[in-house]
Amino acid sequence: MTTASTRPPEGRYGRSSDARADRTLKVVGAVLAAALLALVGYFAYHYVGQNKISAEVITFDPSTDAVKVHLEVRKDAGVSGYCTLRSQAENGAEVGRADFRFEGPATRIDKVVTLRTTSAGTTAELLGCHAD
């Protein structure tokens, strides 16, 4: 009796996998993944870490000619800047836009501001904040 071989016959199914090529592809993939991770971390740091003033709309109260907006502003101590708010009508048209300045040593400011509108506004949207 003869013992059966567990390897396929040479040349029957094409070339066997090349271990060196597999290792090279793994190394290239790891380097590219590390570069992508570093790039995402760089952009995240500059977006979050370098933003010196930010705000959040807590509530808003619309009326026929204005919208009262309660803002919570967070900023670095001694930084001054402004936040831009806008209001839209029911049909989506912009009816009001204004910049509101925030200065002083406080790092957290709760303030109710009044955004004047040309007609009845139904929303209050924070477009962004910028440091001077």
C-alpha positions as CSV (number, residue, x, y, z in Angstrom):
1,M,0.0,0.0,0.0
2,T,1.1,3.5,-0.8
3,T,0.5,6.6,1.3
4,A,-1.6,9.3,-0.4
5,S,-0.1,12.8,-0.6
6,T,-2.0,15.8,0.8
7,R,-0.4,18.3,-1.6
8,P,-1.9,18.9,-5.0
9,P,0.2,17.8,-8.0
10,E,2.7,20.4,-9.1
11,G,1.5,22.7,-11.9
12,R,-2.0,21.4,-11.9
13,Y,-3.8,24.3,-10.1
14,G,-1.5,27.2,-11.0
15,R,1.2,28.8,-9.0
16,S,1.2,28.4,-5.2
17,S,0.9,31.6,-3.2
18,D,4.1,33.5,-2.8
19,A,4.7,34.2,0.9
20,R,7.0,37.2,0.1
21,A,4.3,38.9,-1.9
22,D,1.7,38.3,0.8
23,R,4.1,39.8,3.4
24,T,4.8,42.8,1.2
25,L,1.1,43.5,0.7
26,K,0.5,43.3,4.5
27,V,3.3,45.8,5.2
28,V,2.0,48.2,2.5
29,G,-1.5,47.9,3.9
30,A,-0.4,48.6,7.4
31,V,1.6,51.6,6.4
32,L,-1.3,53.0,4.4
33,A,-3.7,52.4,7.3
34,A,-1.3,54.2,9.7
35,A,-1.0,57.1,7.3
36,L,-4.8,57.4,7.0
37,L,-5.2,57.2,10.8
38,A,-2.6,60.0,11.3
39,L,-4.4,62.2,8.7
40,V,-7.8,61.7,10.4
41,G,-6.2,62.5,13.8
42,Y,-4.5,65.6,12.4
43,F,-7.8,67.0,11.0
44,A,-9.7,66.1,14.2
45,Y,-7.2,67.9,16.3
46,H,-7.4,71.0,14.2
47,Y,-11.2,71.0,14.1
48,V,-11.8,70.3,17.8
49,G,-8.6,71.4,19.5
50,Q,-8.1,74.7,17.6
51,N,-11.7,75.9,17.8
52,K,-11.5,78.7,20.5
53,I,-15.2,79.5,20.6
54,S,-18.2,77.3,20.1
55,A,-21.9,77.6,21.0
56,E,-25.1,75.6,21.2
57,V,-28.7,76.7,20.8
58,I,-30.6,75.7,23.9
59,T,-34.1,77.0,23.1
60,F,-35.7,79.5,20.8
61,D,-39.0,81.4,20.9
62,P,-40.3,82.7,17.6
63,S,-42.7,85.6,17.2
64,T,-43.9,87.6,14.2
65,D,-40.9,90.0,13.9
66,A,-38.1,88.4,16.0
67,V,-36.8,85.1,17.5
68,K,-35.4,85.0,21.0
69,V,-32.6,82.5,21.1
70,H,-31.0,81.1,24.3
71,L,-27.3,80.4,23.5
72,E,-24.7,78.6,25.5
73,V,-21.3,79.8,24.4
74,R,-18.0,78.1,25.4
75,K,-14.7,79.8,24.7
76,D,-11.2,80.1,25.9
77,A,-10.5,82.7,28.6
78,G,-9.8,86.1,27.2
79,V,-10.9,85.2,23.7
80,S,-13.4,87.4,21.9
81,G,-15.4,86.4,18.9
82,Y,-18.9,86.2,17.4
83,C,-21.5,83.6,16.5
84,T,-23.8,83.8,13.5
85,L,-27.5,82.9,13.8
86,R,-30.2,82.7,11.2
87,S,-33.9,82.1,11.1
88,Q,-36.0,80.7,8.3
89,A,-39.7,81.0,7.5
90,E,-42.0,78.0,7.2
91,N,-41.3,77.8,3.4
92,G,-37.5,77.6,4.0
93,A,-36.7,81.2,3.0
94,E,-34.2,83.0,5.2
95,V,-35.9,85.8,7.1
96,G,-33.2,86.9,9.5
97,R,-29.4,86.6,10.0
98,A,-27.2,88.3,12.6
99,D,-23.8,88.1,14.3
100,F,-23.6,88.3,18.1
101,R,-20.3,89.2,19.8
102,F,-19.0,87.5,23.0
103,E,-16.1,89.0,24.9
104,G,-14.6,89.0,28.4
105,P,-12.8,86.6,30.6
106,A,-15.7,84.1,31.1
107,T,-15.3,80.7,29.5
108,R,-19.0,79.8,29.6
109,I,-21.7,82.3,28.7
110,D,-25.5,81.7,28.8
111,K,-27.2,84.5,27.0
112,V,-30.6,85.1,25.4
113,V,-30.2,87.1,22.2
114,T,-32.9,88.6,19.9
115,L,-32.7,87.9,16.2
116,R,-34.9,90.4,14.3
117,T,-36.7,88.9,11.3
118,T,-38.4,90.4,8.2
119,S,-41.4,88.0,8.7
120,A,-42.4,85.2,11.1
121,G,-39.4,83.0,11.6
122,T,-40.0,79.3,12.6
123,T,-36.4,78.3,13.3
124,A,-33.2,79.5,14.9
125,E,-30.1,77.9,13.5
126,L,-26.5,78.4,14.7
127,L,-24.3,78.7,11.5
128,G,-21.0,78.9,13.4
129,C,-18.7,80.8,15.7
130,H,-15.4,82.5,14.9
131,A,-12.7,83.9,17.2
132,D,-11.2,87.3,16.4
